[in-house]
């Protein structure tokens, strides 16, 4: 590889793929001498990438965390948002996306300063994901990380909150867990002012502030945070749980809608699908893409929706004499 610029980028990519490279192995991958490799490493250091070298017969190189992010032209919030986005994409069932996201995530986190790595880890550690569908509900990334750290550190939290009827209030909470459900973020916590457990939508939450007061975790009156949020949103315009059977193998169904649903084997050539959706249009559309016989388990409103769509589609063609 004769072009120094291209070779430098290739060197950076290799250093981000593996924690440690023996010098001869790295030089061999680049097709250069040990002396040229040292010059390329020096060039990376001049650009701000913290490359550590171990001398000797078994010497080698590794990319170390820096005091600040390498020159990616990202601020702290963008870096955290990038890592969170890659973690979400890493759970995708779309072919090729998950593996690529994991590789990219490993590269980003490896060179993150410790303070940012702790924030990303806090967000991952206290979040329970659920397959989603429906519109986005935007959350301030700074608020998200503040709440995540308070959950992890078991530290009481104060924040402003706007209820569904637009009533504002100030809340004092012992945060327990973050949940993603129906493309919404929820905080599950013990409301100190009301003396009971509550779930809070993060897109309605403002100005979260850690109080510095630690607390002993309480027992959550539910099987888990996800179950608690589901119970609290039932009948209140929250996500709808959808379940249906498909006369097709689970692998085929996952290839079509696996990113937005949980697909299970349900016998030879048959699968069971679970979804969370803010409405029934998306589940109906997903069923239409499967090209297989479907039996709706719940809710009954979905079956009514499919019948209505079928009648509407039947009227789409020209009248037959």
C-alpha positions as CSV (number, residue, x, y, z in Angstrom):
1,X,0.0,0.0,0.0
2,X,2.0,2.9,-1.3
3,X,-0.2,5.9,-0.5
4,X,0.7,7.1,3.0
5,X,-2.7,8.7,3.6
6,X,-4.6,5.6,2.7
7,X,-2.2,3.5,4.7
8,X,-2.7,5.7,7.7
9,X,-6.4,5.2,7.5
10,X,-6.0,1.5,7.2
11,X,-3.7,1.5,10.2
12,X,-6.2,3.3,12.2
13,X,-8.9,0.9,11.2
14,X,-6.8,-2.1,12.2
15,X,-5.9,-0.6,15.6
16,X,-9.6,-0.1,16.3
17,X,-10.5,-3.7,15.4
18,X,-8.2,-5.3,17.9
19,X,-7.1,-4.3,21.4
20,X,-3.4,-5.2,20.7
21,X,-1.4,-5.9,17.6
22,X,2.1,-7.4,17.6
23,X,4.4,-5.2,15.5
24,X,5.3,-7.9,12.9
25,X,1.6,-8.8,12.4
26,X,0.5,-5.2,12.0
27,X,3.4,-4.5,9.5
28,X,2.5,-7.6,7.6
29,X,-1.2,-6.7,7.3
30,X,-0.1,-3.3,5.9
31,X,2.6,-4.7,3.7
32,X,5.3,-2.4,5.0
33,X,8.5,-2.6,7.0
34,X,8.8,-2.1,10.7
35,X,10.4,1.3,10.1
36,X,7.6,2.5,7.9
37,X,5.1,1.2,10.4
38,X,6.7,3.3,13.1
39,X,6.5,6.4,10.9
40,X,2.8,5.7,10.3
41,X,2.2,5.4,14.0
42,X,3.9,8.7,14.6
43,X,1.6,10.2,11.9
44,X,-1.4,9.0,13.8
45,X,-0.1,10.5,17.0
46,X,0.4,13.8,15.3
47,X,-3.3,13.7,14.4
48,X,-4.3,13.2,18.0
49,X,-4.8,9.5,18.2
50,X,-3.2,8.0,21.4
51,X,-1.3,5.0,20.1
52,X,0.7,3.2,22.7
53,X,3.8,1.1,21.8
54,X,5.4,-1.8,23.6
55,X,9.1,-2.3,22.7
56,X,11.1,-5.5,22.5
57,X,10.9,-8.8,20.6
58,X,7.2,-9.2,21.5
59,X,6.5,-5.5,21.1
60,X,3.4,-4.1,19.5
61,X,0.8,-1.4,19.3
62,X,-2.6,-0.5,20.7
63,X,-5.0,2.4,20.6
64,X,-5.5,3.7,24.1
65,X,-8.4,5.8,25.4
66,X,-7.6,9.5,25.3
67,X,-8.2,12.4,27.6
68,X,-10.6,13.6,24.9
69,X,-12.2,12.1,21.9
70,X,-9.9,11.7,18.9
71,X,-10.6,14.2,16.1
72,X,-14.0,12.9,15.1
73,X,-15.6,16.3,15.3
74,X,-18.1,15.1,17.8
75,X,-19.1,16.8,21.1
76,X,-19.9,14.8,24.2
77,X,-23.7,14.5,23.6
78,X,-23.1,13.5,19.9
79,X,-20.7,10.8,21.0
80,X,-23.1,9.3,23.6
81,X,-26.0,9.5,21.0
82,X,-23.8,7.7,18.5
83,X,-23.0,4.9,20.9
84,X,-26.6,4.5,22.0
85,X,-27.7,4.4,18.4
86,X,-25.2,1.7,17.6
87,X,-26.3,-0.3,20.6
88,X,-29.9,-0.2,19.4
89,X,-28.9,-1.1,15.8
90,X,-26.8,-4.0,17.2
91,X,-30.1,-5.6,18.3
92,X,-31.5,-5.4,14.8
93,X,-32.6,-8.5,12.9
94,X,-31.8,-7.0,9.5
95,X,-29.2,-9.1,7.8
96,X,-25.7,-7.6,8.2
97,X,-26.7,-4.6,10.3
98,X,-26.2,-6.1,13.7
99,X,-22.7,-7.3,13.0
100,X,-21.6,-4.0,11.5
101,X,-23.1,-2.1,14.4
102,X,-21.2,-4.2,16.9
103,X,-17.9,-3.6,15.1
104,X,-18.6,0.2,14.9
105,X,-19.7,0.3,18.5
106,X,-16.5,-1.4,19.6
107,X,-14.4,1.1,17.7
108,X,-16.2,4.1,19.2
109,X,-16.3,3.0,22.8
110,X,-12.6,1.9,22.7
111,X,-11.4,5.5,22.1
112,X,-13.9,7.2,24.3
113,X,-12.7,9.1,27.4
114,X,-13.6,7.4,30.6
115,X,-16.3,10.0,31.5
116,X,-18.2,9.3,28.3
117,X,-17.7,5.5,28.5
118,X,-19.4,5.6,32.0
119,X,-22.4,7.4,30.6
120,X,-22.9,5.0,27.8
121,X,-22.5,2.0,30.1
122,X,-24.9,3.5,32.6
123,X,-27.5,3.9,29.9
124,X,-27.0,0.4,28.6
125,X,-27.0,-1.2,32.1
126,X,-30.3,0.3,33.3
127,X,-32.4,0.0,30.1
128,X,-34.8,-2.8,29.3
129,X,-35.6,-2.8,25.6
130,X,-38.8,-4.0,24.0
131,X,-39.4,-4.4,20.2
132,X,-41.0,-1.3,18.9
133,X,-43.2,0.1,16.2
134,X,-44.9,3.5,15.7
135,X,-43.9,7.1,15.7
136,X,-40.9,8.5,17.5
137,X,-41.2,10.5,20.8
138,X,-38.0,12.6,21.1
139,X,-36.1,12.7,24.3
140,X,-33.3,15.1,25.3
141,X,-30.1,13.0,25.3
142,X,-28.7,15.0,28.2
143,X,-31.8,14.2,30.3
144,X,-31.6,10.6,29.3
145,X,-28.0,10.2,30.5
146,X,-28.7,12.1,33.7
147,X,-31.6,9.8,34.5
148,X,-29.6,6.7,33.6
149,X,-26.7,7.6,35.9
150,X,-29.2,8.3,38.7
151,X,-30.7,4.8,38.2
152,X,-27.3,3.2,38.2
153,X,-26.0,5.1,41.2
154,X,-29.2,4.8,43.2
155,X,-29.4,8.5,43.7
156,X,-32.6,10.5,44.2
157,X,-33.7,12.7,41.3
158,X,-35.8,15.8,40.9
159,X,-37.4,16.9,37.7
160,X,-40.2,18.8,36.1
161,X,-43.0,16.7,34.6
162,X,-46.0,17.4,32.4
163,X,-48.9,15.0,32.7
164,X,-51.1,13.8,29.8
165,X,-53.6,16.5,30.6
166,X,-50.8,19.1,30.4
167,X,-50.7,19.7,34.1
168,X,-47.1,20.6,35.2
169,X,-45.6,19.4,38.5
170,X,-42.2,19.0,40.2
171,X,-41.4,15.4,41.1
172,X,-39.0,13.9,43.6
173,X,-38.2,10.3,42.7
174,X,-36.1,7.3,43.6
175,X,-35.3,6.1,40.0
176,X,-35.3,2.4,39.4
177,X,-35.1,1.5,35.7
178,X,-35.4,2.9,32.2
179,X,-37.7,1.1,29.7
180,X,-38.1,1.5,26.0
181,X,-41.6,0.5,24.9
182,X,-43.5,1.4,21.7
183,X,-40.6,3.7,20.8
184,X,-41.1,5.7,24.0
185,X,-38.7,6.0,26.9
186,X,-40.1,5.5,30.4
187,X,-38.6,6.0,33.8
188,X,-39.8,3.6,36.5
189,X,-39.3,5.0,40.0
190,X,-40.8,5.5,43.4
191,X,-42.5,8.9,43.7
192,X,-41.6,10.3,47.1
193,X,-44.3,12.9,47.1
194,X,-47.1,10.5,46.3
195,X,-45.7,7.5,48.2
196,X,-46.1,5.1,45.3
197,X,-44.4,3.6,42.2
198,X,-44.9,5.5,39.0
199,X,-43.8,5.4,35.4
200,X,-42.8,8.7,33.7
201,X,-42.5,9.3,29.9
202,X,-39.1,10.9,29.3
203,X,-40.4,13.1,26.5
204,X,-42.5,14.8,29.2
205,X,-39.7,15.1,31.7
206,X,-37.6,18.3,32.0
207,X,-34.5,19.5,33.9
208,X,-33.6,16.2,35.8
209,X,-31.3,17.0,38.7
210,X,-29.5,14.5,40.9
211,X,-30.0,15.5,44.6
212,X,-26.8,13.8,45.9
213,X,-28.9,11.7,48.3
214,X,-28.5,7.9,47.9
215,X,-31.3,5.4,48.7
216,X,-31.8,1.7,49.4
217,X,-33.6,0.1,46.5
218,X,-37.3,-0.7,47.2
219,X,-39.3,-3.8,46.0
220,X,-41.0,-3.2,42.7
221,X,-44.6,-4.5,42.8
222,X,-44.4,-6.2,39.4
223,X,-42.5,-8.9,37.6
224,X,-40.2,-6.3,36.2
225,X,-39.9,-2.8,34.9
226,X,-41.3,-3.7,31.5
227,X,-44.4,-5.4,33.0
228,X,-44.9,-2.4,35.3
229,X,-44.9,0.1,32.4
230,X,-47.2,-2.1,30.3
231,X,-49.7,-2.4,33.1
232,X,-49.7,1.4,33.6
233,X,-50.2,2.2,29.9
234,X,-53.0,-0.3,29.2
235,X,-56.1,1.6,28.3
236,X,-54.4,5.0,28.5
237,X,-53.4,5.4,24.8
238,X,-50.2,3.5,25.3
239,X,-48.7,0.9,23.1
240,X,-50.9,-2.1,22.1
241,X,-49.7,-5.6,22.5
242,X,-50.3,-7.6,19.3
243,X,-50.0,-11.4,18.9
244,X,-50.7,-13.5,15.8
245,X,-49.8,-16.9,14.3
246,X,-48.3,-17.3,10.9
247,X,-48.3,-20.4,8.6
248,X,-44.6,-19.8,7.8
249,X,-41.2,-20.8,9.3
250,X,-39.9,-18.3,12.0
251,X,-36.8,-17.6,9.9
252,X,-38.8,-16.4,7.0
253,X,-41.0,-14.2,9.2
254,X,-38.0,-12.7,11.0
255,X,-36.4,-11.9,7.6
256,X,-39.6,-9.8,6.8
257,X,-40.5,-8.1,10.1
258,X,-38.0,-9.3,12.7
259,X,-36.7,-5.9,13.4
260,X,-40.1,-4.7,14.7
261,X,-41.3,-7.9,16.4
262,X,-40.4,-10.9,18.5
263,X,-40.8,-14.0,16.4
264,X,-40.9,-17.5,18.0
265,X,-41.1,-21.0,16.6
266,X,-44.6,-22.5,17.1
267,X,-44.3,-25.9,15.5
268,X,-43.1,-27.2,12.1
269,X,-43.5,-24.5,9.5
270,X,-45.4,-22.2,11.9
271,X,-44.4,-19.1,14.0
272,X,-45.9,-16.9,16.7
273,X,-45.3,-13.1,16.5
274,X,-45.5,-10.5,19.3
275,X,-45.4,-6.8,18.6
276,X,-45.8,-3.5,20.5
277,X,-47.5,-0.8,18.5
278,X,-49.0,2.7,19.1
279,X,-51.7,1.8,16.6
280,X,-53.0,-1.1,14.5
281,X,-52.1,0.2,11.0
282,X,-48.5,-1.0,11.3
283,X,-49.3,-4.5,12.5
284,X,-51.9,-4.8,9.7
285,X,-49.3,-3.7,7.1
286,X,-46.7,-6.1,8.5
287,X,-49.2,-9.0,8.2
288,X,-49.8,-8.0,4.6
289,X,-46.1,-8.3,3.7
290,X,-45.8,-11.8,5.0
291,X,-47.5,-13.6,2.1
292,X,-48.8,-16.3,4.3
293,X,-51.9,-17.3,6.2
294,X,-52.3,-15.5,9.6
295,X,-54.5,-16.1,12.6
296,X,-54.9,-13.1,14.9
297,X,-54.7,-14.0,18.6
298,X,-55.0,-10.5,20.1
299,X,-56.4,-7.8,20.1
300,X,-59.7,-8.5,18.4
301,X,-59.6,-4.9,17.0
302,X,-56.8,-6.0,14.7
303,X,-59.0,-8.7,13.1
304,X,-61.6,-6.0,12.5
305,X,-59.0,-3.8,11.0
306,X,-57.8,-6.5,8.6
307,X,-61.4,-7.2,7.5
308,X,-62.0,-3.5,6.8
309,X,-58.7,-3.3,4.8
310,X,-59.8,-6.4,2.9
311,X,-63.1,-4.8,2.0
312,X,-61.4,-1.6,1.0
313,X,-58.8,-3.4,-1.2
314,X,-61.6,-5.4,-2.8
315,X,-63.2,-2.2,-3.9
316,X,-60.0,-0.9,-5.4
317,X,-60.4,-2.6,-8.8
318,X,-62.8,-1.8,-11.6
319,X,-66.4,-3.0,-11.3
320,X,-67.0,-6.4,-12.7
321,X,-70.2,-7.1,-14.8
